[in-house]
Amino acid sequence: MGTAWVAVSGCTDATKTSTAAPCCDAPPEDTSAPPDRRPDTGTTGSEPSDTGPQDDSGQPGDTGEPVADCTIQSDQEGPFYTADAPNRADLIEADMPGVPIVIRGQIIDAVDCATPRAGAVLDVWHADEAGEYDNVGFELRGQVTCDAEGRFELRTIRPGRYPARPVEHIHFKIWASAGAEVELITSQIYFEGDPSHDPSVHFGPVIALDGSGTGEALFAV
């Protein structure tokens, strides 16, 4: 089972204003679908693009300072984040179609790439098997609180693809602690072996799943 070393520099309070990379990889919005079930275009504008940030000053993770060996870039939030998702580690609901996966990991401090972040919160959301987001309720959305060692386990399904962004991805934020409203990072999880994954425009961590659909990751923030 592969372990993905992933880390990011700190960000500001996402419940007010996210400091993640700008949404930048989407074609014009498909207005034929109801607004509450449209795919994540990654932008609220109409310019199609999948080339990453357009201006060097907005490049995710670009602080002008040396970064630790364990540090990687943040990634875009997209337009479909919903605050106050329920605290739950299992996002699979009864009769939900899709391939089950489990992501086990640990969140640590990027200052030394070692100290566990006890009580940190992993806030995730992603598309269903058909590539659609639930923007009315909290289907495939949840917050997972880490234990004293910064460890977490998330059970969900493999996210579906859709034309605007055919790469498989799970959006996530990491909060310093429950209710603290201090955002440490906004990024996306990608999957090893996905032919649509392009590291030049998909900046988040890549996780390898084993034959049972289980992957491991180390997030340093």
Beta strands, then each sheet from edge to edge (+ up, - down):
strand 1: 3-7
strand 2: 100-108
strand 3: 121-125
strand 4: 141-145
strand 5: 151-157
strand 6: 170-175
strand 7: 183-191
strand 8: 206-207
strand 9: 214-220
sheet 1: 1+ 9+ 2+ 5-
sheet 2: 4+ 3- 6+ 7- 8-
end
